[in-house]
Amino acid sequence: MTDDRKVPAWAIGLAAGLSVAVVYVLSAGPALLYGFEATLVHHQEAGWVSQVYAPVFWLNEHTVLSYPLGWYFGFWLSFATTPALPTCG
C-alpha cells in the first residue's frame, strides 16, 4: 500500500524561508573575513559587506545574540592572514 499524504505548501514555504535565513546569517562570518582581508591586506573597498549584512551586525550589537554572533565572527576572523600588530612593552 502507498501512503499518499502531501506536505502542505505552507510547510514547504516555511522550511525554505528558514533555510534561507539560516544560510544568510551563517554566511556573514566568511563575508566578514573577506571584507577584513580585502580592506586591510589588499587595500580594496569591501563596503558591500557592511551593507549586505547590516541586519546581522545589528542583531550582534542590540540583542541577546551578541555573544553567539560575536563568537562566530571571532572564529572566522581567527583565519585572517594579517600579521599580528606589534605590541608596546
Residue pairs with C-beta under 8 A, 6 or more apart in sequence:
24 56
25 56
28 53
28 56
28 57
28 69
28 72
28 73
29 72
29 73
29 75
29 76
30 76
31 49
31 52
31 53
32 49
32 53
32 73
32 76
32 77
33 76
33 77
33 79
33 80
34 46
34 49
35 46
35 48
35 49
35 50
36 46
36 77
36 80
36 82
37 80
37 81
37 82
38 44
38 45
38 46
39 45
39 46
40 82
41 81
41 82
50 57
56 69
59 65
59 66
59 69
60 66
60 69
60 70
60 73
